[in-house]
Amino acid sequence: MTNTPVADGFSMPAEWVPHERTWMAWPSRNETFAEEDLHTARAAWGRVAGTIARYEPVTLVTDLGESDTVARYVDRPLTVLEKPLDDAWMRDIGPTFLTDGRGGIAAADWVFNGWGAQEWASWEHDRHIAEHVIEAAGVRRYVSRMVNEGGGIHVDGEGTVLITETVQLDEGRNPGWTKERVEAELKAFLGVRKVIWLPRGLTRDYGLYGTRGHIDIVASFARPGLVLVHVQPDPAHPDHEVGKENAALLRAATDAEGRSLEVVEIPAPTVLEAHDDWVDFSYINHYVANGAVILCAFDDPRDEENAATFGKLFPGRAIELVDARDIFANGGGIHCITQQQPRV
């Protein structure tokens, strides 16, 4: 019988620990990125990759024969790896890296099935990307039987994970799984001891190209014991009630160490609609890199307000605002297109 990561001493560290590198995937022609949108998407992904590359190495996975397109959009040196790709959301198709505190590193390879086998999604190639990344990184691979995406989990590095019911119990992902079975798998693979469930994600995330409620647009840890939560101040938006409910649930929760969580509310941008639908623009979908926080920007008055908040929450790190509207237009944000490999 194969050992689990936790049996071998591995767990998922928090995102703010030092990184060896960031992994990303490059947009190619597919259902998400139509021909006319491909340039815009690549420019948006390129802005994120170029910003992160100022702080740590970036490895970019491109579809076969497309590595030569990267230099048109990123003016900093990146490592490029060509592998067959369907889409470009490395947080979800990539592995979850694990460490053992003794200089060892490994990775969890979850089952990926196109965010619950959605009609528009293709995952013939993306379901193998985690294995390709693990092989390129030269680390030990642990294979899970659970459908899971990196955007569906957020850990504090001290035994607590945040998840949502509509993702982990989605019949398109894990039919018949109970909360107890999900928790057992997360504890075995992430090394967590406490699972905090939120009922659902943001409203837009249940439309076409949505993930059905990923946590990384809703709530995230800034440090152990302190969680950030997306709130929508405007009662005209359906996420006004969603944010209130999530904030209340988190304030009532305790972490693996028994601490009551300190909750910091991060207000949504002032814009409510785009492309004839409610927006799910969220500053929660940031990425913590070495020496910096890469924060979603929306050309909105709340960009600078939230940048100041993040500056206080992450002292000693530069706060880099990067326009994320073209990423959100395709179904995600900055956190969704990045995956950290911790340094050991």
Buried (B, 14 or more C-beta within 10 A) or exposed (E): EEEBBBEBBBBBBBBBBEBBBBBBBBBBEBEBBEEEBBBBBBBBBBBBBBBBBBBBBBBBBBBEEBBEBBEEBBEEEBEBBBBBBBBBBBBBBBBBBBBBEEEBBBBBBBBBBBBBEBEEBBBEBBBBBBBBBBEBBEBBBBEBEBBBBBBBBBBBBBBBBBBBBBBBBBEEBBEEBEEEBBBBBBBBBBBBBBBBBBEBBBBBBBEEBBBBBBBBBBBBBBBBBBBBBBBBEEEEBBBBEBBBEBBEBBEEBEBBEEBEBEBBBBBBBEBBEBEEEBBBBBBBBBBBBBBBBBBBBBEBEBBEEBBEBBBEBBEEBBBBBBBBBBBBBBBBBBBBBBBBBBBB
